[in-house]
């Protein structure tokens, strides 16, 4: 361990002690990180190779094993920028790191309280029993709605819809089960499967969402005959990267966008400085990126983080 500087003396002592010169030897630098590099040689020839710390040196039959297992991961050697808010970046970062990527967290948005401090959301949660449906359109909205409700028994008799699997997963973490999840993570898909108002129902829908969002969903529900109450659950504000982060971004291989606001804020902060590969989690985000001059190379068939990372791996495997 950490023996690069002393390796010539160590190898000489091992040879003097009777180990054959052809004994396998290997040096693994930056082991189990995206910078891992493995040098294979023998006890007598490893010293002839350019070695650098921090390295672990292995001598013996184990040195012929597949010590480069990390280097064979699908995103090894790739630097990937993720633009999610810091509080939400962990899941995506973990998946990318497991695939071997160097993860650069560069949030373009921060999630903050709505302008009223959440009073409207709290009031809506207090009267939630008077709604037929609560429709949640993002993990942020799902978490903040669950926090406002508190005791989930208040939702007895109220149906819950999630715009996609990511939102449904956030609901599940809060103890909420989605009664309806559309096949595609867009408002239009949810409208296609959402039922019309029926007998015995108040005909009311609660829609907690971001302060700025598309009106496709509430307008479509109203066209179906629903009375829709919109409440601001949170706001997104721009987050500007510092100079050191900009330098890391400049050398990245890919950037992943999980929302249209992330794309817009990126352009506002970074201009046309975009890594070679642009990935968008769904069609709306991809459309926004295209409108702002980006060539989207990766878009998963399903709007989940797992599918997002898998699609990125497939892209680099084919390139």
C-alpha positions as CSV (number, residue, x, y, z in Angstrom):
1,X,0.0,0.0,0.0
2,X,1.3,3.4,-1.1
3,X,4.6,1.8,-2.0
4,X,5.4,3.3,-5.4
5,X,8.4,5.3,-4.1
6,X,9.9,2.2,-2.3
7,X,9.0,-0.3,-5.0
8,X,12.5,-0.8,-6.4
9,X,13.9,-1.7,-3.0
10,X,10.9,-3.9,-2.2
11,X,11.2,-5.8,-5.5
12,X,14.9,-6.4,-4.9
13,X,14.3,-7.8,-1.5
14,X,11.5,-10.1,-2.8
15,X,13.9,-11.4,-5.5
16,X,16.7,-11.9,-3.0
17,X,14.2,-13.8,-0.8
18,X,13.6,-16.3,-3.5
19,X,10.6,-15.2,-5.5
20,X,11.1,-16.0,-9.3
21,X,11.6,-12.9,-11.5
22,X,8.5,-13.9,-13.5
23,X,6.2,-13.8,-10.5
24,X,3.1,-11.8,-11.6
25,X,2.9,-8.3,-10.3
26,X,0.4,-5.4,-10.8
27,X,0.0,-1.8,-9.7
28,X,-3.6,-0.4,-9.4
29,X,-3.7,3.4,-9.2
30,X,-6.7,5.3,-7.9
31,X,-8.5,1.9,-7.2
32,X,-12.3,1.8,-7.5
33,X,-12.6,5.3,-8.7
34,X,-13.3,6.7,-12.2
35,X,-9.5,7.4,-12.5
36,X,-8.5,3.8,-11.9
37,X,-5.5,2.5,-14.0
38,X,-4.0,-0.9,-13.8
39,X,-0.4,-1.8,-14.9
40,X,0.4,-5.5,-15.2
41,X,3.9,-6.9,-15.3
42,X,6.2,-9.2,-13.4
43,X,8.2,-8.8,-10.2
44,X,11.3,-8.0,-12.2
45,X,9.7,-5.8,-14.9
46,X,7.1,-3.7,-13.0
47,X,9.8,-1.3,-12.0
48,X,10.3,-0.5,-15.7
49,X,6.8,0.9,-16.0
50,X,5.7,4.4,-15.1
51,X,4.0,4.1,-11.8
52,X,2.4,6.9,-9.8
53,X,0.8,7.2,-6.4
54,X,-1.7,6.5,-5.0
55,X,-1.3,2.9,-6.0
56,X,-1.8,-0.6,-4.5
57,X,0.9,-3.1,-5.6
58,X,-0.1,-6.7,-5.8
59,X,2.5,-9.5,-6.1
60,X,1.7,-13.2,-6.7
61,X,-0.9,-15.3,-8.6
62,X,-3.7,-12.9,-7.7
63,X,-2.1,-10.3,-9.9
64,X,-3.2,-12.2,-13.0
65,X,-6.8,-11.9,-11.9
66,X,-9.2,-9.3,-13.4
67,X,-8.0,-6.3,-11.3
68,X,-9.4,-4.0,-14.0
69,X,-13.0,-4.9,-13.1
70,X,-13.8,-1.2,-12.4
71,X,-12.2,0.0,-15.6
72,X,-14.7,-2.3,-17.5
73,X,-17.8,-0.5,-16.2
74,X,-19.9,1.1,-19.0
75,X,-19.2,4.7,-18.0
76,X,-15.6,4.3,-16.8
77,X,-13.5,7.3,-17.9
78,X,-16.6,9.4,-18.6
79,X,-17.3,12.7,-16.7
80,X,-21.0,13.3,-16.5
81,X,-22.6,16.5,-15.3
82,X,-25.9,16.3,-13.4
83,X,-28.0,19.4,-13.1
84,X,-30.6,18.3,-10.4
85,X,-31.0,20.3,-7.3
86,X,-28.5,19.3,-4.6
87,X,-31.2,17.7,-2.4
88,X,-32.2,15.4,-5.2
89,X,-28.9,14.7,-6.9
90,X,-27.9,11.7,-4.7
91,X,-29.9,9.0,-6.4
92,X,-28.8,9.9,-9.9
93,X,-25.2,10.4,-8.7
94,X,-25.1,7.0,-7.1
95,X,-26.4,5.2,-10.2
96,X,-23.8,7.0,-12.4
97,X,-21.0,6.3,-10.0
98,X,-22.0,2.6,-9.9
99,X,-21.6,2.6,-13.7
100,X,-18.1,4.0,-13.3
101,X,-18.6,7.6,-14.2
102,X,-17.0,10.6,-12.6
103,X,-20.0,12.6,-11.4
104,X,-19.9,16.4,-11.5
105,X,-22.9,17.9,-9.6
106,X,-23.8,21.3,-11.1
107,X,-27.3,22.1,-10.1
108,X,-28.9,24.8,-12.3
109,X,-31.9,25.1,-10.0
110,X,-32.5,25.3,-6.3
111,X,-35.9,24.3,-4.9
112,X,-37.3,26.8,-2.4
113,X,-40.6,27.5,-0.7
114,X,-43.3,29.2,-2.7
115,X,-43.7,33.0,-2.4
116,X,-46.4,32.6,0.3
117,X,-44.2,30.4,2.4
118,X,-46.4,27.4,1.8
119,X,-49.6,28.8,3.4
120,X,-51.8,27.9,0.4
121,X,-50.5,24.4,0.3
122,X,-51.1,24.0,4.1
123,X,-54.7,25.3,3.7
124,X,-55.3,22.9,0.7
125,X,-54.0,20.0,2.8
126,X,-56.4,20.9,5.6
127,X,-59.4,20.6,3.2
128,X,-58.0,17.7,1.1
129,X,-61.0,15.5,2.1
130,X,-63.2,17.6,-0.2
131,X,-61.3,16.6,-3.3
132,X,-61.8,13.5,-5.5
133,X,-58.3,13.5,-6.8
134,X,-54.9,15.0,-5.9
135,X,-52.6,15.1,-9.0
136,X,-48.9,15.3,-8.3
137,X,-46.5,16.2,-11.1
138,X,-43.0,16.0,-9.6
139,X,-41.1,14.4,-6.8
140,X,-40.7,17.8,-5.2
141,X,-44.4,18.4,-5.3
142,X,-45.1,14.9,-3.9
143,X,-42.7,15.4,-1.0
144,X,-44.0,18.8,-0.1
145,X,-47.6,17.8,-0.4
146,X,-47.0,14.7,1.9
147,X,-45.3,17.0,4.4
148,X,-48.2,19.4,4.4
149,X,-50.8,16.6,4.9
150,X,-48.8,15.0,7.7
151,X,-51.2,12.2,8.8
152,X,-52.0,10.3,5.6
153,X,-55.3,9.1,7.1
154,X,-56.6,12.5,6.1
155,X,-56.4,11.2,2.5
156,X,-59.0,8.5,3.1
157,X,-61.3,8.4,0.1
158,X,-59.1,10.7,-2.0
159,X,-57.5,9.2,-5.2
160,X,-53.9,10.1,-6.1
161,X,-52.4,10.4,-9.5
162,X,-48.7,10.7,-10.4
163,X,-47.5,12.1,-13.7
164,X,-44.8,9.4,-13.9
165,X,-42.8,6.7,-12.1
166,X,-40.4,9.1,-10.5
167,X,-43.2,11.0,-8.9
168,X,-44.9,7.8,-7.9
169,X,-41.6,6.6,-6.2
170,X,-41.3,9.9,-4.2
171,X,-44.9,9.4,-3.1
172,X,-44.2,5.8,-2.0
173,X,-41.3,7.1,0.1
174,X,-43.8,9.3,1.9
175,X,-46.2,6.5,2.4
176,X,-48.6,7.4,-0.5
177,X,-49.7,5.0,-3.2
178,X,-50.5,6.3,-6.6
179,X,-53.9,5.1,-8.0
180,X,-53.1,6.3,-11.5
181,X,-49.7,6.6,-13.3
182,X,-49.8,7.2,-17.1
183,X,-47.5,5.2,-19.5
184,X,-45.6,8.4,-20.5
185,X,-44.2,11.1,-18.1
186,X,-46.0,14.0,-19.7
187,X,-49.2,15.9,-18.9
188,X,-50.8,14.8,-22.2
189,X,-50.4,11.1,-21.3
190,X,-52.0,11.7,-17.9
191,X,-55.0,13.4,-19.6
192,X,-55.5,10.4,-21.9
193,X,-56.0,8.0,-19.0
194,X,-57.6,10.4,-16.4
195,X,-61.3,9.6,-15.8
196,X,-64.1,12.1,-16.3
197,X,-66.1,13.3,-13.2
198,X,-68.6,10.7,-12.1
199,X,-71.8,10.4,-10.0
200,X,-71.3,10.8,-6.3
201,X,-68.1,12.9,-6.7
202,X,-67.5,16.5,-6.0
203,X,-65.8,16.9,-9.3
204,X,-62.8,18.6,-7.7
205,X,-59.1,18.1,-8.3
206,X,-56.2,19.5,-6.3
207,X,-53.0,20.2,-8.2
208,X,-50.0,21.0,-6.0
209,X,-47.1,21.9,-8.4
210,X,-44.2,24.3,-9.1
211,X,-45.0,28.0,-9.1
212,X,-44.2,28.2,-12.8
213,X,-45.5,25.2,-14.9
214,X,-47.3,24.4,-18.2
215,X,-51.1,24.8,-18.2
216,X,-51.7,21.8,-20.4
217,X,-52.8,19.6,-17.4
218,X,-55.2,22.0,-15.6
219,X,-56.7,23.2,-18.8
220,X,-57.2,19.6,-20.0
221,X,-58.8,18.6,-16.7
222,X,-61.2,21.6,-16.8
223,X,-62.1,20.7,-20.4
224,X,-63.1,17.3,-19.1
225,X,-65.4,18.8,-16.6
226,X,-63.2,18.9,-13.5
227,X,-63.0,21.9,-11.1
228,X,-59.2,22.3,-10.6
229,X,-57.5,24.1,-7.7
230,X,-53.9,24.9,-8.3
231,X,-51.6,25.6,-5.4
232,X,-47.9,26.5,-5.4
233,X,-46.0,23.8,-3.6
234,X,-42.5,25.2,-4.4
235,X,-40.5,27.4,-6.6
236,X,-37.3,26.8,-8.5
237,X,-34.6,29.6,-8.7
238,X,-31.4,29.6,-10.7
239,X,-28.2,28.3,-9.2
240,X,-25.0,29.7,-10.9
241,X,-21.8,27.6,-10.9
242,X,-18.6,29.1,-9.6
243,X,-15.4,29.3,-11.7
244,X,-13.9,26.0,-10.5
245,X,-17.1,24.2,-11.3
246,X,-17.1,25.7,-14.8
247,X,-13.6,24.4,-15.4
248,X,-14.7,20.9,-14.5
249,X,-17.8,21.2,-16.7
250,X,-15.6,22.2,-19.6
251,X,-13.9,18.8,-19.6
252,X,-17.1,16.8,-19.2
253,X,-18.3,14.2,-21.7
254,X,-22.0,14.5,-21.1
255,X,-24.7,16.5,-19.3
256,X,-28.0,15.2,-18.0
257,X,-31.1,17.3,-17.8
258,X,-34.2,16.2,-15.7
259,X,-36.4,19.2,-16.3
260,X,-37.1,22.0,-18.8
261,X,-36.2,24.6,-16.1
262,X,-32.8,22.9,-15.6
263,X,-32.2,23.4,-19.4
264,X,-33.3,27.0,-19.4
265,X,-31.2,27.9,-16.3
266,X,-28.2,26.1,-17.8
267,X,-28.4,28.3,-20.9
268,X,-28.8,31.4,-18.7
269,X,-25.7,30.5,-16.6
270,X,-23.5,28.8,-19.2
271,X,-24.5,30.1,-22.5
272,X,-23.6,27.8,-25.4
273,X,-21.0,25.9,-23.3
274,X,-22.4,22.4,-23.4
275,X,-20.7,19.0,-23.1
276,X,-20.6,16.9,-26.3
277,X,-23.4,14.6,-25.3
278,X,-26.8,16.0,-24.1
279,X,-29.2,13.7,-22.3
280,X,-32.8,14.6,-21.5
281,X,-35.1,12.5,-19.3
282,X,-38.3,13.0,-21.3
283,X,-39.8,14.5,-24.4
284,X,-40.8,17.8,-22.8
285,X,-37.2,18.4,-21.5
286,X,-35.8,17.2,-24.8
287,X,-38.0,19.6,-26.7
288,X,-36.9,22.5,-24.5
289,X,-33.3,21.6,-25.1
290,X,-33.9,21.5,-28.8
291,X,-35.6,24.8,-28.8
292,X,-32.5,26.3,-27.1
293,X,-30.1,25.0,-29.7
294,X,-29.0,21.7,-28.1
295,X,-28.7,18.4,-30.0
296,X,-30.2,15.8,-27.7
297,X,-28.4,12.5,-28.1
298,X,-29.9,10.5,-25.3
299,X,-33.6,10.2,-24.3
300,X,-34.7,7.1,-22.3
301,X,-37.9,5.3,-23.3
302,X,-39.1,5.5,-19.7
303,X,-38.7,8.6,-17.5
304,X,-36.9,7.0,-14.5
305,X,-33.4,7.6,-13.2
306,X,-32.5,4.0,-13.9
307,X,-33.6,4.1,-17.5
308,X,-31.9,7.5,-17.9
309,X,-28.5,6.1,-16.8
310,X,-29.0,2.9,-18.9
311,X,-29.7,5.0,-22.0
312,X,-26.6,7.0,-21.4
313,X,-24.6,3.8,-21.0
314,X,-26.0,2.4,-24.3
315,X,-25.1,5.6,-26.1
316,X,-21.5,5.5,-25.1
317,X,-21.3,1.7,-25.8
318,X,-22.4,2.4,-29.4
319,X,-20.2,5.5,-29.9
